[in-house]
């Protein structure tokens, strides 16, 4: 758990965007909460030159890289080669003083380096030893990802550090354990460390990889070409080295009679946090957001308030940021935002939708439309798939989400983006369909 010196902690701020006006009888209040962390003492220098960074200057961190070593990693051999090179590149990006380990994953999890249930501490010598150990990585065996995640958790929890992070690479389906075994491993590891997950090639299951990243508050992506793994791993590790505060929670306090309908992260990706609430005293609950460096994220908070008379005003929710401590107390990060409700008979005021709320409602619908469309396509319901993916094209165009629009255009022929008129392509490359599905939750921020 984090304990900070003032010089390295970013300053957090909270901004609330909403239309607080409700019509007579109105009960639903929507707000976009923007959380921004700036001015941490380490992030720029750590990323630019990790080795120039003296031990102890950055926040203490531990990283475990989990590499798929199942038999399929040898088909083609470029996958295993790419994984070894990418892991070496990630090790080179470690800041001096960072605790780290490499795990080889098959139907069992094996410690590749340093071994003995320990973590190594990054310096020139241990980085070199780790890269030597990577040469011994060979493909053979099955895939049981839950065992990899549990070994990473044991290794990471052995270090007294602020930031705990995993990087997981797989090329295949989780065929050697039951789905509930992976689910159980994710439940046990949630809140213990964050984890980025990557699928290499096109023989893995998108929903498995995205579920790992979602449960462990990391990122998910496809690396269709093994040659691109090194650049991706370097960038992932740079981001991990830039994290400065772990276990930040969004705390929502609501008055008597008010219920929280949902809390979702809506930028940079859509992630529903509603079911992850932990109670935090009377009428307050904490929603986990993971680790932070210098960055900004947006959250959609929807609350239902009791009906009040016209002209009345109330505080619908108070948003703050906290870091739970091992002794059960919390460190308050000092930033706060207020969500308000005001009842009015001014029709114009009460019916106008806040641009931020409208934008992110559309982005969440876009992610849903893509996932539903691809599921229907796989199930052979081509009319349903055409309708949902057409709606996705329309939403991507209207919101300026050009990256998603480009990915959609590889799966459908766009006849008219404004009306969402599309035709399903007869042939779609697996990599294109999987990229669209994996990145479907990526959003664009509202133009200020």
C-alpha positions in Angstrom: 0.0 0.0 0.0 1.1 3.5 -0.8 3.0 5.7 1.5 4.2 8.9 -0.2 6.7 11.6 0.1 5.3 15.0 -1.0 7.8 15.4 -3.8 6.5 12.5 -5.9 2.8 12.5 -5.4 0.7 14.0 -8.2 -2.0 16.5 -7.3 -5.5 15.2 -8.0 -8.4 17.4 -9.1 -12.1 16.6 -9.6 -14.3 18.5 -12.1 -18.1 17.8 -12.4 -20.0 18.4 -15.6 -23.8 18.1 -15.4 -27.2 19.7 -16.0 -28.4 20.0 -12.4 -31.9 21.1 -13.4 -34.8 18.5 -13.1 -38.4 18.9 -14.1 -41.2 18.5 -11.6 -41.2 14.9 -10.4 -37.7 14.3 -11.9 -35.5 11.9 -10.1 -32.5 10.9 -12.3 -29.3 13.0 -12.0 -26.4 12.3 -14.4 -22.9 13.8 -14.1 -19.5 13.3 -15.8 -16.7 13.4 -13.2 -13.3 14.2 -14.6 -10.4 13.1 -12.4 -7.0 14.5 -13.3 -3.6 13.7 -11.7 -0.8 16.2 -12.5 2.7 17.1 -11.4 4.0 13.8 -10.0 7.7 14.1 -9.5 8.8 11.1 -11.4 6.8 10.4 -14.5 8.6 12.3 -17.2 12.2 11.4 -16.1 11.3 7.8 -15.3 9.9 7.1 -18.7 12.5 9.0 -20.7 15.5 7.4 -19.0 14.7 4.7 -16.5 18.3 3.8 -15.7 19.2 7.4 -14.8 16.6 7.2 -12.1 18.2 6.5 -8.7 16.6 3.7 -6.7 14.1 5.1 -4.2 13.5 8.2 -6.2 10.4 6.9 -7.9 7.6 5.1 -6.1 8.6 1.6 -5.0 7.2 -0.9 -7.6 7.1 -4.6 -8.5 6.3 -6.1 -11.9 5.8 -9.7 -13.0 5.8 -10.5 -16.7 3.7 -13.7 -17.5 4.7 -15.2 -20.9 2.6 -17.9 -22.6 4.9 -20.9 -23.2 2.2 -23.3 -24.4 2.9 -25.5 -27.4 1.0 -23.2 -29.8 3.6 -20.5 -29.2 5.8 -22.4 -31.6 3.3 -22.1 -34.5 4.8 -20.0 -36.1 8.1 -19.9 -34.2 8.0 -16.1 -34.7 5.5 -16.0 -31.7 7.9 -17.4 -29.2 10.8 -15.4 -30.6 8.7 -12.2 -30.4 7.7 -13.0 -26.8 11.3 -13.5 -25.7 12.4 -10.2 -27.4 9.4 -8.3 -26.1 10.0 -9.5 -22.5 13.7 -8.5 -22.8 12.6 -5.1 -24.1 10.2 -4.7 -21.1 13.1 -5.7 -18.7 15.3 -3.0 -20.3 12.6 -0.4 -19.5 12.5 -1.3 -15.8 13.6 1.6 -13.5 16.6 0.7 -11.3 15.3 -0.5 -7.9 12.1 -2.0 -9.3 11.3 -5.5 -8.0 10.6 -7.9 -10.9 10.1 -11.5 -12.0 9.3 -13.5 -15.2 6.8 -16.3 -15.1 6.4 -18.9 -17.9 2.8 -20.0 -18.3 1.6 -23.4 -19.6 -1.0 -25.7 -17.8 1.2 -24.9 -14.8 3.1 -21.6 -13.9 6.9 -21.7 -13.6 9.3 -19.2 -12.3 11.7 -18.3 -15.1 13.6 -15.6 -13.2 14.8 -15.2 -10.5 13.2 -18.3 -9.0 12.8 -19.5 -5.4 9.6 -17.6 -4.8 11.5 -14.3 -4.9 11.6 -11.1 -6.9 14.8 -9.7 -8.3 15.7 -6.0 -7.9 16.4 -4.3 -11.3 20.0 -3.2 -12.0 22.4 -3.8 -14.8 23.3 -7.3 -13.5 19.8 -8.6 -12.8 18.5 -7.3 -16.1 21.3 -9.2 -17.9 20.6 -12.3 -15.9 16.9 -12.2 -16.7 17.6 -11.8 -20.4 19.9 -14.9 -20.3 17.1 -16.8 -18.5 14.7 -15.8 -21.3 16.8 -17.8 -23.8 15.7 -21.0 -22.0 12.0 -20.3 -22.6 10.6 -23.0 -24.8 7.1 -23.8 -26.0 5.3 -26.9 -24.8 2.2 -27.7 -22.8 -1.3 -26.4 -22.3 -2.9 -23.1 -21.1 -4.2 -22.5 -17.5 -4.1 -18.7 -17.1 -5.5 -18.8 -13.6 -2.3 -20.5 -12.3 -0.2 -17.8 -13.9 -2.2 -15.0 -12.2 -2.0 -16.7 -8.8 1.8 -17.2 -9.0 2.2 -13.5 -10.0 0.1 -12.5 -7.0 2.2 -14.6 -4.6 5.4 -13.1 -6.0 4.1 -9.5 -6.1 2.7 -9.7 -2.5 6.2 -10.8 -1.3 7.5 -7.2 -1.9 6.8 -4.2 0.4 6.1 -1.8 -2.5 3.5 0.9 -3.4 2.8 -0.2 -7.0 2.2 -3.9 -8.0 1.7 -4.6 -11.7 1.5 -7.6 -14.0 1.9 -8.0 -17.8 0.3 -11.1 -19.3 0.8 -12.4 -22.9 -1.2 -15.3 -24.3 -1.7 -16.7 -27.8 -4.5 -19.2 -27.2 -7.6 -20.1 -25.4 -7.6 -21.0 -21.7 -8.3 -24.7 -22.4 -6.7 -26.5 -19.4 -8.8 -25.0 -16.6 -12.5 -24.5 -16.2 -13.9 -20.9 -16.8 -14.9 -20.8 -13.1 -11.2 -21.5 -12.1 -10.0 -18.5 -14.1 -12.9 -16.4 -12.6 -12.0 -17.5 -9.1 -8.3 -16.6 -9.7 -9.4 -13.1 -11.0 -11.6 -12.6 -8.0 -8.7 -13.5 -5.6 -6.2 -11.3 -7.5 -8.6 -8.2 -7.9 -7.3 -5.3 -5.8 -4.0 -7.1 -5.2 -2.3 -5.9 -8.4 -3.2 -4.3 -11.8 -2.5 -6.2 -15.0 -2.3 -5.4 -18.7 -3.2 -8.4 -21.0 -2.2 -8.9 -24.6 -3.3 -11.5 -27.1 -0.7 -12.3 -29.8 -1.8 -13.8 -33.2 -5.5 -14.6 -33.7 -6.1 -17.9 -31.9 -7.0 -16.5 -28.5 -10.4 -15.6 -27.0 -11.1 -11.9 -26.9 -13.5 -12.1 -24.0 -11.0 -14.0 -21.9 -8.2 -11.4 -22.4 -10.5 -8.4 -21.9 -12.0 -10.0 -18.8 -8.5 -10.3 -17.3 -7.7 -6.6 -17.9 -11.2 -5.6 -16.7 -11.0 -7.5 -13.4 -7.5 -6.3 -12.7 -8.0 -2.7 -13.9 -5.4 -2.9 -16.7 -5.5 -2.5 -20.5 -6.3 -5.2 -23.1 -5.1 -5.2 -26.7 -4.3 -7.4 -29.7 -0.8 -7.7 -31.2 -1.7 -9.5 -34.4 1.9 -9.5 -35.7 4.5 -10.9 -33.2 7.1 -8.4 -34.7 5.1 -5.6 -33.0 5.4 -7.1 -29.5 8.6 -5.4 -28.4 7.3 -1.9 -29.1 4.0 -2.8 -27.3 5.8 -4.3 -24.2 8.2 -1.3 -24.0 5.3 1.1 -24.0 3.3 -0.9 -21.4 6.3 -1.0 -19.1 7.0 2.7 -19.6 3.4 3.4 -18.5 3.7 1.0 -15.5 6.9 2.8 -14.5 5.0 6.1 -14.7 2.4 5.0 -12.1 2.8 6.8 -8.8 -0.2 6.2 -6.7 -1.8 2.7 -6.3 -5.3 1.7 -5.2 -7.0 5.0 -5.7 -10.8 4.7 -5.0 -13.6 7.1 -6.1 -15.6 7.6 -2.9 -19.3 8.5 -3.4 -21.3 9.9 -0.5 -25.1 10.3 -1.0 -27.7 11.7 1.3 -30.6 9.7 2.8 -33.1 8.5 0.2 -30.6 8.7 -2.7 -29.5 5.6 -4.6 -26.6 5.2 -7.0 -27.9 3.6 -10.3 -24.4 3.2 -11.8 -20.8 4.4 -11.8 -18.8 3.8 -15.0 -15.4 4.8 -16.2 -16.1 6.3 -19.7 -12.7 7.5 -20.8 -10.1 6.4 -21.9 -12.2 3.2 -22.0 -15.7 2.1 -20.9 -15.5 0.1 -17.7 -18.6 -0.5 -15.4 -17.6 -0.1 -11.8 -21.1 -0.3 -10.3 -20.7 -3.9 -9.0 -17.3 -3.3 -7.5 -18.5 -1.0 -4.7 -17.2 -1.6 -1.2 -19.0 0.1 1.7 -17.2 3.0 3.3 -19.2 4.0 6.3 -22.7 5.5 6.4 -24.1 6.2 2.9 -20.6 6.1 1.3 -19.0 3.6 -1.0 -15.7 3.2 -2.7 -15.2 2.3 -6.4 -11.7 1.1 -7.4 -9.8 2.9 -10.1 -6.4 1.2 -9.9 -3.0 3.0 -10.2 -2.4 6.5 -11.4 0.5 8.5 -13.0 0.1 11.8 -14.8 -3.3 11.3 -16.5 -6.9 12.2 -16.7 -10.0 9.9 -16.7 -13.8 10.5 -17.0 -16.5 8.7 -14.9 -20.3 8.7 -15.5 -22.2 8.8 -12.2 -26.0 8.3 -12.3 -28.0 8.8 -9.0 -31.7 8.7 -8.2 -32.8 11.3 -5.8 -36.1 11.6 -3.9 -38.7 13.9 -5.5 -38.7 17.5 -4.2 -40.8 20.6 -4.7 -40.1 23.1 -7.5 -37.4 25.6 -6.5 -35.7 23.1 -4.1 -32.0 22.4 -4.4 -30.1 19.4 -2.9 -26.7 17.8 -2.9 -27.2 14.6 -4.9 -23.7 13.2 -4.3 -20.2 14.2 -3.1 -17.3 12.7 -4.9 -13.8 12.4 -3.3 -10.6 10.4 -3.9 -9.1 8.1 -1.2 -6.3 5.5 -0.9 -7.2 2.7 1.6 -4.4 2.0 4.0 -3.4 -1.4 5.5 -4.7 -0.5 9.0 -8.2 0.1 7.6 -7.9 3.9 7.5 -7.8 5.9 4.3 -5.6 8.7 3.0 -7.8 11.4 1.4 -6.2 12.8 -1.7 -7.8 16.2 -1.1 -9.9 16.6 -4.3 -13.7 16.8 -4.2 -16.6 17.4 -6.5 -20.3 18.0 -5.9 -23.3 16.7 -7.9 -26.4 18.8 -7.5 -30.1 18.6 -8.2 -32.4 21.7 -8.6 -36.1 21.3 -9.5 -37.4 23.9 -11.9 -40.5 24.5 -14.1 -38.2 26.0 -16.8 -38.7 23.5 -19.6 -35.6 24.6 -21.5 -33.3 24.3 -18.5 -34.7 20.9 -17.4 -34.7 19.2 -20.8 -31.2 20.3 -22.1 -28.7 17.5 -21.9 -25.2 18.4 -20.7 -22.8 17.9 -23.7 -20.3 15.7 -21.7 -23.1 13.4 -20.5 -24.6 13.1 -24.0 -21.2 12.4 -25.5 -20.3 9.6 -23.1 -23.7 8.1 -23.1 -23.1 7.7 -26.9 -19.7 6.3 -26.4 -21.0 3.6 -24.0 -23.8 2.8 -26.5 -21.1 2.6 -29.3 -19.1 -0.1 -27.3 -22.3 -2.0 -26.6 -23.4 -1.9 -30.3 -20.1 -3.2 -31.5 -20.0 -6.1 -29.0 -23.7 -7.1 -29.8 -23.1 -6.8 -33.6 -20.0 -9.0 -33.5 -21.8 -11.6 -31.3 -24.8 -11.7 -33.7 -22.5 -12.0 -36.7 -20.8 -15.0 -35.0 -24.2 -16.5 -34.3 -25.2 -16.2 -37.9 -27.9 -13.5 -37.3 -26.7 -11.3 -40.2 -29.7 -8.9 -40.2 -29.3 -8.2 -36.5 -25.5 -7.8 -36.9 -26.0 -5.4 -39.8 -28.4 -3.3 -37.7 -26.1 -3.1 -34.6 -22.9 -2.5 -36.5 -24.7 0.2 -38.6 -25.7 1.9 -35.4 -22.1 1.7 -34.3 -20.9 3.4 -37.5 -23.5 6.1 -37.0 -22.4 6.7 -33.4 -18.6 6.6 -34.2 -19.1 9.2 -37.0 -21.3 11.5 -34.9 -18.9 11.5 -31.9 -15.7 11.9 -34.0 -14.3 8.5 -32.9 -12.2 8.1 -36.0 -10.1 5.2 -34.7 -13.2 3.1 -34.1 -14.8 4.2 -37.4 -11.6 2.9 -39.2 -11.9 -0.5 -37.4 -15.6 -0.8 -38.3 -14.9 -0.1 -42.0 -12.8 -3.3 -42.1 -15.8 -5.4 -41.0 -18.7 -3.6 -42.8 -19.0 -1.6 -46.1 -20.3 1.8 -45.1 -23.0 3.1 -47.5 -24.1 6.1 -45.4 -22.4 6.8 -42.1 -24.9 9.5 -41.1 -27.9 7.1 -41.2 -25.8 4.0 -40.2 -26.5 2.2 -43.5 -24.0 -0.6 -43.9 -23.4 -4.0 -45.5 -21.6 -6.8 -43.8 -18.4 -7.7 -45.7 -18.4 -11.2 -47.1 -14.9 -11.9 -45.9 -13.3 -10.4 -42.8 -9.8 -11.1 -41.6 -9.7 -12.6 -38.1 -7.2 -10.0 -37.0 -9.6 -7.2 -38.1 -12.6 -8.6 -36.3 -10.6 -9.3 -33.1 -9.1 -5.8 -33.2 -12.5 -4.2 -33.4 -13.8 -6.4 -30.5 -10.8 -5.9 -28.3 -10.8 -2.1 -28.8 -14.5 -1.6 -28.8 -14.5 0.0 -25.4 -11.9 2.7 -26.3 -13.6 6.1 -26.3 -12.7 9.6 -27.5 -12.9 12.5 -25.1 -15.5 15.2 -25.5 -14.2 18.2 -27.4 -14.0 21.0 -24.9 
